[in-house]
């Protein structure tokens, strides 16, 4: 075997080790986050994300609360078209390898901004054009909701004007989770991300409403 082939095999072997290490780290972190670290409930306007591909890719959205089970707003790739939808936690997780929803937190407490939630909710049903991994994705939608809430007057923020939002989206370059986390740190003071167990919250809510032995409905509740 000549030198060039030997070098190529070594590079492939190192690449395989690195590739296998990423999912292993993601699984280890998930175990720690779910079983050791304190879990949280999101606040209105909390930024959420879930793993999509064993630590290689993530999906994000905004928690809007309410009495409906569908308490998260996300940008969804609907056959190549970006549609803003209101979804349940189960729907938010579906389609990827992750089973934990992470919430923006400061210290041990979740953080959010109700203006982010209002903006996201006003976008529900909107068609934002063709889905593009690097220029029109879920992280850019989430980040744009933060931008429009932070930079524009309230009368524009809650109007749901498609053109204004698209202009902001076009000029948004937060295409990755890393960039989104950086913005959440700047605008919310989010210095870490903790797991939310919506099923546990639903059970606790049902017990509070119906008593320990009562059978209440499973739902998301507005958290103040």
LORO-462080 format. One record per residue (C-alpha): residue in one letter; x, z, y. Coordinates in nm, 4 decimals, always signed. Example, Ala and Ser with C-alpha at 12.3 -4.5 7.8 and 13.67 -1.06 7.14 Angstrom:
<rec><residu>A</residu><xx>+1.2300</xx><zz>+0.7800</zz><yy>-0.4500</yy></rec>
<rec><residu>S</residu><xx>+1.3670</xx><zz>+0.7140</zz><yy>-0.1060</yy></rec>
% end
This chain:
<rec><residu>X</residu><xx>+0.0000</xx><zz>+0.0000</zz><yy>+0.0000</yy></rec>
<rec><residu>X</residu><xx>+0.1508</xx><zz>-0.1030</zz><yy>+0.3309</yy></rec>
<rec><residu>X</residu><xx>+0.1760</xx><zz>+0.1240</zz><yy>+0.6342</yy></rec>
<rec><residu>X</residu><xx>-0.1184</xx><zz>-0.0261</zz><yy>+0.8257</yy></rec>
<rec><residu>X</residu><xx>-0.3594</xx><zz>+0.0217</zz><yy>+0.5327</yy></rec>
<rec><residu>X</residu><xx>-0.2369</xx><zz>+0.3770</zz><yy>+0.4756</yy></rec>
<rec><residu>X</residu><xx>-0.2870</xx><zz>+0.4575</zz><yy>+0.8442</yy></rec>
<rec><residu>X</residu><xx>-0.6360</xx><zz>+0.3077</zz><yy>+0.8396</yy></rec>
<rec><residu>X</residu><xx>-0.7335</xx><zz>+0.5196</zz><yy>+0.5382</yy></rec>
<rec><residu>X</residu><xx>-0.6060</xx><zz>+0.8344</zz><yy>+0.7098</yy></rec>
<rec><residu>X</residu><xx>-0.8085</xx><zz>+0.7528</zz><yy>+1.0209</yy></rec>
<rec><residu>X</residu><xx>-1.1186</xx><zz>+0.6966</zz><yy>+0.8094</yy></rec>
<rec><residu>X</residu><xx>-1.0604</xx><zz>+1.0252</zz><yy>+0.6251</yy></rec>
<rec><residu>X</residu><xx>-1.0227</xx><zz>+1.2195</zz><yy>+0.9489</yy></rec>
<rec><residu>X</residu><xx>-1.3319</xx><zz>+1.0490</zz><yy>+1.0865</yy></rec>
<rec><residu>X</residu><xx>-1.5295</xx><zz>+1.1450</zz><yy>+0.7760</yy></rec>
<rec><residu>X</residu><xx>-1.4181</xx><zz>+1.5074</zz><yy>+0.8063</yy></rec>
<rec><residu>X</residu><xx>-1.5186</xx><zz>+1.5194</zz><yy>+1.1720</yy></rec>
<rec><residu>X</residu><xx>-1.8509</xx><zz>+1.3530</zz><yy>+1.0977</yy></rec>
<rec><residu>X</residu><xx>-1.9299</xx><zz>+1.6023</zz><yy>+0.8213</yy></rec>
<rec><residu>X</residu><xx>-1.8214</xx><zz>+1.8959</zz><yy>+1.0372</yy></rec>
<rec><residu>X</residu><xx>-2.0750</xx><zz>+1.8252</zz><yy>+1.3145</yy></rec>
<rec><residu>X</residu><xx>-2.3862</xx><zz>+1.8772</zz><yy>+1.0950</yy></rec>
<rec><residu>X</residu><xx>-2.2228</xx><zz>+2.1840</zz><yy>+0.9386</yy></rec>
<rec><residu>X</residu><xx>-2.1622</xx><zz>+2.3380</zz><yy>+1.2813</yy></rec>
<rec><residu>X</residu><xx>-2.5167</xx><zz>+2.2535</zz><yy>+1.3866</yy></rec>
<rec><residu>X</residu><xx>-2.6582</xx><zz>+2.4220</zz><yy>+1.0750</yy></rec>
<rec><residu>X</residu><xx>-2.4381</xx><zz>+2.7304</zz><yy>+1.1212</yy></rec>
<rec><residu>X</residu><xx>-2.5384</xx><zz>+2.7625</zz><yy>+1.4864</yy></rec>
<rec><residu>X</residu><xx>-2.9049</xx><zz>+2.7235</zz><yy>+1.3973</yy></rec>
<rec><residu>X</residu><xx>-2.8800</xx><zz>+3.0063</zz><yy>+1.1414</yy></rec>
<rec><residu>X</residu><xx>-2.7173</xx><zz>+3.2351</zz><yy>+1.3971</yy></rec>
<rec><residu>X</residu><xx>-2.9659</xx><zz>+3.1423</zz><yy>+1.6703</yy></rec>
<rec><residu>X</residu><xx>-3.2674</xx><zz>+3.1973</zz><yy>+1.4445</yy></rec>
<rec><residu>X</residu><xx>-3.1577</xx><zz>+3.5069</zz><yy>+1.2552</yy></rec>
<rec><residu>X</residu><xx>-2.9079</xx><zz>+3.6957</zz><yy>+1.4736</yy></rec>
<rec><residu>X</residu><xx>-2.9618</xx><zz>+3.6178</zz><yy>+1.8415</yy></rec>
<rec><residu>X</residu><xx>-3.2702</xx><zz>+3.7335</zz><yy>+2.0290</yy></rec>
<rec><residu>X</residu><xx>-3.5449</xx><zz>+3.4698</zz><yy>+2.0378</yy></rec>
<rec><residu>X</residu><xx>-3.7637</xx><zz>+3.4048</zz><yy>+2.3428</yy></rec>
<rec><residu>X</residu><xx>-4.0967</xx><zz>+3.2731</zz><yy>+2.4676</yy></rec>
<rec><residu>X</residu><xx>-4.0750</xx><zz>+2.9901</zz><yy>+2.7220</yy></rec>
<rec><residu>X</residu><xx>-4.2034</xx><zz>+3.0350</zz><yy>+3.0747</yy></rec>
<rec><residu>X</residu><xx>-4.4087</xx><zz>+2.7735</zz><yy>+3.2561</yy></rec>
<rec><residu>X</residu><xx>-4.1637</xx><zz>+2.4989</zz><yy>+3.3503</yy></rec>
<rec><residu>X</residu><xx>-3.8967</xx><zz>+2.5980</zz><yy>+3.0975</yy></rec>
<rec><residu>X</residu><xx>-3.6777</xx><zz>+2.3131</zz><yy>+2.9755</yy></rec>
<rec><residu>X</residu><xx>-3.6919</xx><zz>+2.2617</zz><yy>+2.5994</yy></rec>
<rec><residu>X</residu><xx>-3.4879</xx><zz>+2.0629</zz><yy>+2.3504</yy></rec>
<rec><residu>X</residu><xx>-3.4680</xx><zz>+2.0070</zz><yy>+1.9765</yy></rec>
<rec><residu>X</residu><xx>-3.2021</xx><zz>+1.8510</zz><yy>+1.7533</yy></rec>
<rec><residu>X</residu><xx>-3.2753</xx><zz>+1.4963</zz><yy>+1.6368</yy></rec>
<rec><residu>X</residu><xx>-2.9807</xx><zz>+1.3934</zz><yy>+1.4226</yy></rec>
<rec><residu>X</residu><xx>-2.7765</xx><zz>+1.6804</zz><yy>+1.2800</yy></rec>
<rec><residu>X</residu><xx>-2.6114</xx><zz>+1.7666</zz><yy>+1.6112</yy></rec>
<rec><residu>X</residu><xx>-2.5442</xx><zz>+1.4078</zz><yy>+1.7198</yy></rec>
<rec><residu>X</residu><xx>-2.8569</xx><zz>+1.3587</zz><yy>+1.9320</yy></rec>
<rec><residu>X</residu><xx>-3.1283</xx><zz>+1.5756</zz><yy>+2.0902</yy></rec>
<rec><residu>X</residu><xx>-3.4783</xx><zz>+1.5375</zz><yy>+2.2370</yy></rec>
<rec><residu>X</residu><xx>-3.5988</xx><zz>+1.7238</zz><yy>+2.5485</yy></rec>
<rec><residu>X</residu><xx>-3.9212</xx><zz>+1.8053</zz><yy>+2.7301</yy></rec>
<rec><residu>X</residu><xx>-4.0922</xx><zz>+2.0581</zz><yy>+2.9596</yy></rec>
<rec><residu>X</residu><xx>-4.3155</xx><zz>+2.3519</zz><yy>+2.8638</yy></rec>
<rec><residu>X</residu><xx>-4.6435</xx><zz>+2.3494</zz><yy>+3.0597</yy></rec>
<rec><residu>X</residu><xx>-4.8363</xx><zz>+2.6204</zz><yy>+2.8732</yy></rec>
<rec><residu>X</residu><xx>-5.2144</xx><zz>+2.6275</zz><yy>+2.8835</yy></rec>
<rec><residu>X</residu><xx>-5.4792</xx><zz>+2.7130</zz><yy>+2.6270</yy></rec>
<rec><residu>X</residu><xx>-5.4317</xx><zz>+2.3858</zz><yy>+2.4395</yy></rec>
<rec><residu>X</residu><xx>-5.2021</xx><zz>+2.3653</zz><yy>+2.1367</yy></rec>
<rec><residu>X</residu><xx>-5.0355</xx><zz>+2.0710</zz><yy>+2.3099</yy></rec>
<rec><residu>X</residu><xx>-4.8240</xx><zz>+2.2686</zz><yy>+2.5564</yy></rec>
<rec><residu>X</residu><xx>-4.5179</xx><zz>+2.0419</zz><yy>+2.5958</yy></rec>
<rec><residu>X</residu><xx>-4.4754</xx><zz>+1.7224</zz><yy>+2.7983</yy></rec>
<rec><residu>X</residu><xx>-4.2246</xx><zz>+1.4667</zz><yy>+2.6726</yy></rec>
<rec><residu>X</residu><xx>-4.1216</xx><zz>+1.1054</zz><yy>+2.7145</yy></rec>
<rec><residu>X</residu><xx>-4.2076</xx><zz>+0.9347</zz><yy>+2.3881</yy></rec>
<rec><residu>X</residu><xx>-4.0640</xx><zz>+0.6084</zz><yy>+2.2596</yy></rec>
<rec><residu>X</residu><xx>-4.3891</xx><zz>+0.4370</zz><yy>+2.1599</yy></rec>
<rec><residu>X</residu><xx>-4.2808</xx><zz>+0.1150</zz><yy>+1.9884</yy></rec>
<rec><residu>X</residu><xx>-4.0197</xx><zz>+0.0496</zz><yy>+2.2563</yy></rec>
<rec><residu>X</residu><xx>-4.2308</xx><zz>+0.1650</zz><yy>+2.5509</yy></rec>
<rec><residu>X</residu><xx>-4.1810</xx><zz>+0.4931</zz><yy>+2.7396</yy></rec>
<rec><residu>X</residu><xx>-4.5119</xx><zz>+0.6803</zz><yy>+2.7414</yy></rec>
<rec><residu>X</residu><xx>-4.5450</xx><zz>+1.0341</zz><yy>+2.8784</yy></rec>
<rec><residu>X</residu><xx>-4.7444</xx><zz>+1.2488</zz><yy>+2.6383</yy></rec>
<rec><residu>X</residu><xx>-4.8612</xx><zz>+1.6056</zz><yy>+2.5947</yy></rec>
<rec><residu>X</residu><xx>-4.7678</xx><zz>+1.7280</zz><yy>+2.2466</yy></rec>
<rec><residu>X</residu><xx>-4.7737</xx><zz>+2.0354</zz><yy>+2.0257</yy></rec>
<rec><residu>X</residu><xx>-4.4527</xx><zz>+2.2164</zz><yy>+1.9263</yy></rec>
<rec><residu>X</residu><xx>-4.4892</xx><zz>+2.0658</zz><yy>+1.5782</yy></rec>
<rec><residu>X</residu><xx>-4.5114</xx><zz>+1.7158</zz><yy>+1.7237</yy></rec>
<rec><residu>X</residu><xx>-4.2163</xx><zz>+1.7878</zz><yy>+1.9522</yy></rec>
<rec><residu>X</residu><xx>-4.0019</xx><zz>+1.8763</zz><yy>+1.6508</yy></rec>
<rec><residu>X</residu><xx>-4.1247</xx><zz>+1.5964</zz><yy>+1.4239</yy></rec>
<rec><residu>X</residu><xx>-3.9134</xx><zz>+1.2861</zz><yy>+1.3846</yy></rec>
<rec><residu>X</residu><xx>-3.5759</xx><zz>+1.4605</zz><yy>+1.3780</yy></rec>
<rec><residu>X</residu><xx>-3.3600</xx><zz>+1.6884</zz><yy>+1.1663</yy></rec>
<rec><residu>X</residu><xx>-3.4072</xx><zz>+1.9972</zz><yy>+1.3843</yy></rec>
<rec><residu>X</residu><xx>-3.6480</xx><zz>+2.2797</zz><yy>+1.3092</yy></rec>
<rec><residu>X</residu><xx>-3.5784</xx><zz>+2.4998</zz><yy>+1.6145</yy></rec>
<rec><residu>X</residu><xx>-3.6923</xx><zz>+2.4549</zz><yy>+1.9742</yy></rec>
<rec><residu>X</residu><xx>-3.4347</xx><zz>+2.5738</zz><yy>+2.2287</yy></rec>
<rec><residu>X</residu><xx>-3.5437</xx><zz>+2.7187</zz><yy>+2.5656</yy></rec>
<rec><residu>X</residu><xx>-3.3601</xx><zz>+2.7417</zz><yy>+2.8980</yy></rec>
<rec><residu>X</residu><xx>-3.2546</xx><zz>+3.1046</zz><yy>+2.9503</yy></rec>
<rec><residu>X</residu><xx>-3.0650</xx><zz>+3.3300</zz><yy>+3.1879</yy></rec>
<rec><residu>X</residu><xx>-2.9154</xx><zz>+3.6147</zz><yy>+2.9917</yy></rec>
<rec><residu>X</residu><xx>-3.1702</xx><zz>+3.7141</zz><yy>+2.7274</yy></rec>
<rec><residu>X</residu><xx>-3.4765</xx><zz>+3.5930</zz><yy>+2.9186</yy></rec>
<rec><residu>X</residu><xx>-3.6313</xx><zz>+3.2470</zz><yy>+2.9441</yy></rec>
<rec><residu>X</residu><xx>-3.6382</xx><zz>+3.0762</zz><yy>+3.2836</yy></rec>
<rec><residu>X</residu><xx>-3.8610</xx><zz>+2.8005</zz><yy>+3.4207</yy></rec>
<rec><residu>X</residu><xx>-4.0127</xx><zz>+2.6594</zz><yy>+3.7382</yy></rec>
<rec><residu>X</residu><xx>-4.3884</xx><zz>+2.6023</zz><yy>+3.7645</yy></rec>
<rec><residu>X</residu><xx>-4.3215</xx><zz>+2.3040</zz><yy>+3.9902</yy></rec>
<rec><residu>X</residu><xx>-4.1412</xx><zz>+2.1324</zz><yy>+3.7009</yy></rec>
<rec><residu>X</residu><xx>-4.4504</xx><zz>+2.1871</zz><yy>+3.4851</yy></rec>
<rec><residu>X</residu><xx>-4.6877</xx><zz>+2.0535</zz><yy>+3.7530</yy></rec>
<rec><residu>X</residu><xx>-4.4792</xx><zz>+1.7410</zz><yy>+3.7974</yy></rec>
<rec><residu>X</residu><xx>-4.4542</xx><zz>+1.6785</zz><yy>+3.4217</yy></rec>
<rec><residu>X</residu><xx>-4.8270</xx><zz>+1.7340</zz><yy>+3.3744</yy></rec>
<rec><residu>X</residu><xx>-4.9092</xx><zz>+1.4881</zz><yy>+3.6532</yy></rec>
<rec><residu>X</residu><xx>-4.7100</xx><zz>+1.2231</zz><yy>+3.4633</yy></rec>
<rec><residu>X</residu><xx>-4.9126</xx><zz>+1.2464</zz><yy>+3.1384</yy></rec>
<rec><residu>X</residu><xx>-5.0312</xx><zz>+0.9045</zz><yy>+3.0260</yy></rec>
<rec><residu>X</residu><xx>-4.7880</xx><zz>+0.7197</zz><yy>+3.2498</yy></rec>
<rec><residu>X</residu><xx>-4.6090</xx><zz>+0.4081</zz><yy>+3.1233</yy></rec>
<rec><residu>X</residu><xx>-4.2481</xx><zz>+0.4112</zz><yy>+3.2461</yy></rec>
<rec><residu>X</residu><xx>-4.1492</xx><zz>+0.0737</zz><yy>+3.1030</yy></rec>
<rec><residu>X</residu><xx>-3.9150</xx><zz>-0.0196</zz><yy>+2.8222</yy></rec>
<rec><residu>X</residu><xx>-3.7283</xx><zz>+0.2561</zz><yy>+2.6400</yy></rec>
<rec><residu>X</residu><xx>-3.3525</xx><zz>+0.2292</zz><yy>+2.6901</yy></rec>
<rec><residu>X</residu><xx>-3.1154</xx><zz>+0.4756</zz><yy>+2.5307</yy></rec>
<rec><residu>X</residu><xx>-2.8759</xx><zz>+0.4794</zz><yy>+2.8271</yy></rec>
<rec><residu>X</residu><xx>-3.1082</xx><zz>+0.4198</zz><yy>+3.1218</yy></rec>
<rec><residu>X</residu><xx>-3.4621</xx><zz>+0.5328</zz><yy>+3.0376</yy></rec>
<rec><residu>X</residu><xx>-3.4738</xx><zz>+0.8188</zz><yy>+2.7879</yy></rec>
<rec><residu>X</residu><xx>-3.6269</xx><zz>+1.1639</zz><yy>+2.7404</yy></rec>
<rec><residu>X</residu><xx>-3.3439</xx><zz>+1.3549</zz><yy>+2.9106</yy></rec>
<rec><residu>X</residu><xx>-3.3710</xx><zz>+1.1361</zz><yy>+3.2191</yy></rec>
<rec><residu>X</residu><xx>-3.7470</xx><zz>+1.1958</zz><yy>+3.2329</yy></rec>
<rec><residu>X</residu><xx>-3.7014</xx><zz>+1.5724</zz><yy>+3.2051</yy></rec>
<rec><residu>X</residu><xx>-3.4267</xx><zz>+1.5684</zz><yy>+3.4667</yy></rec>
<rec><residu>X</residu><xx>-3.6357</xx><zz>+1.3491</zz><yy>+3.6994</yy></rec>
<rec><residu>X</residu><xx>-3.9225</xx><zz>+1.5997</zz><yy>+3.6809</yy></rec>
<rec><residu>X</residu><xx>-3.6762</xx><zz>+1.8603</zz><yy>+3.8015</yy></rec>
<rec><residu>X</residu><xx>-3.5496</xx><zz>+1.6316</zz><yy>+4.0784</yy></rec>
<rec><residu>X</residu><xx>-3.8900</xx><zz>+1.5323</zz><yy>+4.2138</yy></rec>
<rec><residu>X</residu><xx>-4.0048</xx><zz>+1.8955</zz><yy>+4.2081</yy></rec>
<rec><residu>X</residu><xx>-3.6948</xx><zz>+2.0141</zz><yy>+4.3880</yy></rec>
<rec><residu>X</residu><xx>-3.6464</xx><zz>+1.7398</zz><yy>+4.6460</yy></rec>
<rec><residu>X</residu><xx>-3.9881</xx><zz>+1.6081</zz><yy>+4.7494</yy></rec>
<rec><residu>X</residu><xx>-4.2783</xx><zz>+1.7653</zz><yy>+4.9432</yy></rec>
<rec><residu>X</residu><xx>-4.5561</xx><zz>+1.9192</zz><yy>+4.7357</yy></rec>
<rec><residu>X</residu><xx>-4.8092</xx><zz>+1.6577</zz><yy>+4.8465</yy></rec>
<rec><residu>X</residu><xx>-4.5955</xx><zz>+1.3874</zz><yy>+4.6841</yy></rec>
<rec><residu>X</residu><xx>-4.4908</xx><zz>+1.6005</zz><yy>+4.3878</yy></rec>
<rec><residu>X</residu><xx>-4.8422</xx><zz>+1.6601</zz><yy>+4.2587</yy></rec>
<rec><residu>X</residu><xx>-4.9789</xx><zz>+1.3149</zz><yy>+4.3366</yy></rec>
<rec><residu>X</residu><xx>-4.8373</xx><zz>+1.1537</zz><yy>+4.0228</yy></rec>
<rec><residu>X</residu><xx>-4.7384</xx><zz>+0.8350</zz><yy>+4.2069</yy></rec>
<rec><residu>X</residu><xx>-4.5859</xx><zz>+0.6008</zz><yy>+3.9502</yy></rec>
<rec><residu>X</residu><xx>-4.3678</xx><zz>+0.4113</zz><yy>+4.1967</yy></rec>
<rec><residu>X</residu><xx>-4.2060</xx><zz>+0.7221</zz><yy>+4.3453</yy></rec>
<rec><residu>X</residu><xx>-4.1288</xx><zz>+0.8674</zz><yy>+4.0036</yy></rec>
<rec><residu>X</residu><xx>-3.9872</xx><zz>+0.5384</zz><yy>+3.8754</yy></rec>
<rec><residu>X</residu><xx>-3.7581</xx><zz>+0.5154</zz><yy>+4.1785</yy></rec>
<rec><residu>X</residu><xx>-3.6240</xx><zz>+0.8629</zz><yy>+4.1034</yy></rec>
<rec><residu>X</residu><xx>-3.5911</xx><zz>+0.7815</zz><yy>+3.7331</yy></rec>
<rec><residu>X</residu><xx>-3.3946</xx><zz>+0.4650</zz><yy>+3.8077</yy></rec>
<rec><residu>X</residu><xx>-3.1469</xx><zz>+0.6655</zz><yy>+4.0156</yy></rec>
<rec><residu>X</residu><xx>-3.1158</xx><zz>+0.9432</zz><yy>+3.7604</yy></rec>
<rec><residu>X</residu><xx>-2.8008</xx><zz>+0.9370</zz><yy>+3.5481</yy></rec>
<rec><residu>X</residu><xx>-2.8577</xx><zz>+1.2486</zz><yy>+3.3369</yy></rec>
<rec><residu>X</residu><xx>-2.8755</xx><zz>+1.0489</zz><yy>+3.0153</yy></rec>
<rec><residu>X</residu><xx>-2.7350</xx><zz>+1.3257</zz><yy>+2.7940</yy></rec>
<rec><residu>X</residu><xx>-2.8303</xx><zz>+1.6809</zz><yy>+2.7015</yy></rec>
<rec><residu>X</residu><xx>-2.5042</xx><zz>+1.8016</zz><yy>+2.8536</yy></rec>
<rec><residu>X</residu><xx>-2.6034</xx><zz>+1.6594</zz><yy>+3.1936</yy></rec>
<rec><residu>X</residu><xx>-2.9543</xx><zz>+1.8041</zz><yy>+3.1595</yy></rec>
<rec><residu>X</residu><xx>-2.8147</xx><zz>+2.1481</zz><yy>+3.0802</yy></rec>
<rec><residu>X</residu><xx>-2.5896</xx><zz>+2.1251</zz><yy>+3.3842</yy></rec>
<rec><residu>X</residu><xx>-2.8892</xx><zz>+2.0546</zz><yy>+3.6084</yy></rec>
<rec><residu>X</residu><xx>-3.0886</xx><zz>+2.3379</zz><yy>+3.4479</yy></rec>
<rec><residu>X</residu><xx>-2.7992</xx><zz>+2.5710</zz><yy>+3.5220</yy></rec>
<rec><residu>X</residu><xx>-2.7906</xx><zz>+2.4566</zz><yy>+3.8854</yy></rec>
<rec><residu>X</residu><xx>-3.1661</xx><zz>+2.4718</zz><yy>+3.9511</yy></rec>
<rec><residu>X</residu><xx>-3.2783</xx><zz>+2.7481</zz><yy>+3.7123</yy></rec>
<rec><residu>X</residu><xx>-2.9625</xx><zz>+2.9505</zz><yy>+3.6583</yy></rec>
<rec><residu>X</residu><xx>-2.9852</xx><zz>+2.8681</zz><yy>+3.2864</yy></rec>
<rec><residu>X</residu><xx>-2.6622</xx><zz>+2.9946</zz><yy>+3.1341</yy></rec>
<rec><residu>X</residu><xx>-2.7642</xx><zz>+2.9781</zz><yy>+2.7678</yy></rec>
<rec><residu>X</residu><xx>-3.0327</xx><zz>+2.8403</zz><yy>+2.5353</yy></rec>
<rec><residu>X</residu><xx>-3.2317</xx><zz>+3.0454</zz><yy>+2.2859</yy></rec>
<rec><residu>X</residu><xx>-3.4736</xx><zz>+2.9678</zz><yy>+2.0055</yy></rec>
<rec><residu>X</residu><xx>-3.8514</xx><zz>+2.9845</zz><yy>+2.0470</yy></rec>
<rec><residu>X</residu><xx>-4.0747</xx><zz>+3.0485</zz><yy>+1.7437</yy></rec>
<rec><residu>X</residu><xx>-4.4174</xx><zz>+2.9155</zz><yy>+1.8520</yy></rec>
<rec><residu>X</residu><xx>-4.5740</xx><zz>+3.0062</zz><yy>+1.5169</yy></rec>
<rec><residu>X</residu><xx>-4.4842</xx><zz>+3.3727</zz><yy>+1.5674</yy></rec>
<rec><residu>X</residu><xx>-4.6250</xx><zz>+3.3668</zz><yy>+1.9204</yy></rec>
<rec><residu>X</residu><xx>-4.9484</xx><zz>+3.2137</zz><yy>+1.7910</yy></rec>
<rec><residu>X</residu><xx>-4.9878</xx><zz>+3.4851</zz><yy>+1.5264</yy></rec>
<rec><residu>X</residu><xx>-4.9168</xx><zz>+3.7613</zz><yy>+1.7783</yy></rec>
<rec><residu>X</residu><xx>-5.1657</xx><zz>+3.6083</zz><yy>+2.0214</yy></rec>
<rec><residu>X</residu><xx>-5.4330</xx><zz>+3.5943</zz><yy>+1.7516</yy></rec>
<rec><residu>X</residu><xx>-5.3740</xx><zz>+3.9570</zz><yy>+1.6563</yy></rec>
<rec><residu>X</residu><xx>-5.3972</xx><zz>+4.0654</zz><yy>+2.0201</yy></rec>
<rec><residu>X</residu><xx>-5.7269</xx><zz>+3.8823</zz><yy>+2.0637</yy></rec>
<rec><residu>X</residu><xx>-5.8921</xx><zz>+3.9671</zz><yy>+1.7309</yy></rec>
<rec><residu>X</residu><xx>-5.7141</xx><zz>+4.2827</zz><yy>+1.6186</yy></rec>
<rec><residu>X</residu><xx>-5.4582</xx><zz>+4.3148</zz><yy>+1.3389</yy></rec>
<rec><residu>X</residu><xx>-5.7086</xx><zz>+4.2034</zz><yy>+1.0771</yy></rec>
<rec><residu>X</residu><xx>-5.8876</xx><zz>+3.9417</zz><yy>+1.2840</yy></rec>
<rec><residu>X</residu><xx>-5.8482</xx><zz>+3.5722</zz><yy>+1.2227</yy></rec>
<rec><residu>X</residu><xx>-5.7803</xx><zz>+3.4093</zz><yy>+1.5575</yy></rec>
<rec><residu>X</residu><xx>-5.6984</xx><zz>+3.0471</zz><yy>+1.6198</yy></rec>
<rec><residu>X</residu><xx>-5.3351</xx><zz>+2.9328</zz><yy>+1.6346</yy></rec>
<rec><residu>X</residu><xx>-5.2499</xx><zz>+2.8084</zz><yy>+1.9812</yy></rec>
<rec><residu>X</residu><xx>-4.9988</xx><zz>+2.8088</zz><yy>+2.2628</yy></rec>
<rec><residu>X</residu><xx>-5.0778</xx><zz>+3.0408</zz><yy>+2.5488</yy></rec>
<rec><residu>X</residu><xx>-4.9835</xx><zz>+3.0314</zz><yy>+2.9161</yy></rec>
<rec><residu>X</residu><xx>-4.6911</xx><zz>+3.2650</zz><yy>+2.9680</yy></rec>
<rec><residu>X</residu><xx>-4.6265</xx><zz>+3.4123</zz><yy>+3.3115</yy></rec>
% end
